[in-house]
Structures are given as structure tokens and as C-alpha cells.
Amino acid sequence: MNKFKYYFIVLVTTLSLFSCSKNDPVATVPLREYSVQYTADLATIEEYLKTTYITVTNHAGFTDDQDVTFTKIPSGGTQSSVWSYLNSASFPKLLTRNVNLHGITYKVYYLVLREGTGEKPTNVDGVLASYRGDYLTQVAATTTTAASLTATQFEESKYPQSFFSLTNTIVGWSEIFPQFKKGTYTTNVDGTVSYTGFGAGVMFLPSGLAYYASGSGSIPSYTPLVFSFKLYEIQRLDQDADGIPSYLEDLNADGYVYDFRNTISYPTTPTTNVDDTDGDGVPNFYDVDDDGDNYTTKLEIKNTTTGLAYPFVSIPDCSGNTTTTTRVKKYLDKNCH
């Protein structure tokens, strides 16, 4: 076969393939309705809570303190289920938090093994936390086996080396971590770190507050997740680098920084964004000019005598007053210029 014939055949074959692929319809699978999937996820989570018991291992002063394992209650077993801790007066406590998203209200269960002893993160801070993640799967019955609910581990981080920004994690993390407090730590002579007094718990997340239809890695789509975790330390972030840590841009001090640009409707949605001073649609923690006066926040909090930023508590009002607690700090007052 000469070269001309060979290339002619290749060209015709290629055109045929492209022609076929253009005409073939692309199969698409529509997303499940969030409300329908949530109903299924909630049933799975509640079944898991009612059919398992926990064992908590404590070795005070070590990083494995507050290790928790879940075990299925055997037939006829007398162990107390996780469900029995619902709204308990003492730890462990099984609590719930409502999250409005996708046009529905998600009920998120979370187990508090220990609240912690230090500060709480807000939903815009960083967290240093160890964790283990499992996904829940309903296994259908067969002719030889009964239906069952299984928990499959997909990830574990025992010795975290970096912080996770809660603005970049799944929604469930940004909702539940702020319900816990960090602890304290000491550096040992061998260079290792011992953590004590940290918050420890478990969150049970419907797929709509996790990866939903996309899944992630080995996590199948539409699966609820269980994360056991320990909150060792928090990191106060400054997303817009304006010199005001983002947690201090929580203007009504409710522990929650609101951003109306995303799809979250929040546990209790304010009529207007209380954390957006100039009402430009960009919340203060992302806005380099919080009061919209065309002077950057970084410039307005600078002490003109020293050239350094004022400590947050000492930022003056327009009159230079730095002591009145009810003063409007100058970077939040557009009338200063």
C-alpha cells in the first residue's frame, strides 16, 4: 500500500469516528432532588445512631486521648446506643444544629465528647485537627443476607501538620467546628507535642453538606459522612489582608461571619448582612475598604505617628478617641473622610 492510500484511509476513518461521536447523544444523569436525598441521608444517619455504641479511650496528655470507636450493637445487646445521648445533661452529648441550604433545613447531628477549654473558632478561621472520616452505605438484602448499614473508612489524619481554613472546607466542617473549643499543648524534649484539653467530637453529615453528587476520591456520591475529630488549635485568618483578623469582622459578635455571596442561607439568616458595613455585597472579611469611603482599611487603622497599625482595641474613632467602648472605629465610619 503506498503512502497516499494509507493516509487517505486514516483520514476517512478519523472523519467517520468524529461524525459518529457528534451524532451520538451524551447520556446525562440528572441530580437527585436535595430534599429527597436529605430524607434518605437523615434516615441512614439516625439508624446508625440508634444501632451503634461508642467506646472512648482516654490517655490524658497524649494525642490519642478521646479516641472514639463505633460498634454495632449485637442482637440482644444491652449497650447504650449513641442515640441515648441525645440532649444529655452530661458528656457525651448528642446535639443538633439546623443549617438552611438548598432550600431545605438540614438537621445536623454532632456528638460532643468534650467541649474543650480554650477559644472557639469562627466559620472563617483555620483549624488544626486530627480526624477520621467514614462514609455510610445501606447494603440491600440478598437471598442469603439481610440488609445492613456499613461504615467504611476513607481517610484518617492522626498527626496534622497544617491548618484547614473553614472557608475552604465542606459546609459541614464550617458549621460544626465552631461549636467546639481548642485546647492547650506543650512541646516535649524530644520535639513531639502533647495536646490536652482539646475539644473532641463526631459530626454526622448529610451528603448535601459534604460532597453530594460528586463524591470525592473513594467516597461514593450521595453518601452521608461521619467525622470523628479533635480540635487542637485555631488560626485567626485575615482573608483580605487588611490588618483586621477575620474573626473580628464578625460585627455583631455572634460567632458567625456572614457572606451572602455564597449559597448558604445560614442557621438564622439576617435580613441584611450585619457583617458588611458598606452594604456593597462584599462582607468585611473580604473587603479591603470596609466602610466604602475609598480609603483602605489598612490605611485607616495605621497610627500616623508610629507608622504601625493600632492594636484592634485601640483603633480610634474619627475624633481620635481610643477609650470609649461604644465608639465607631474610624475604619467603619465613612464620614471620617
Order of alpha helices (4+ residues) and beta strands (2+ residues): alpha-alpha-beta-beta-beta-beta-beta-beta-beta-alpha-beta-beta-beta-beta-alpha
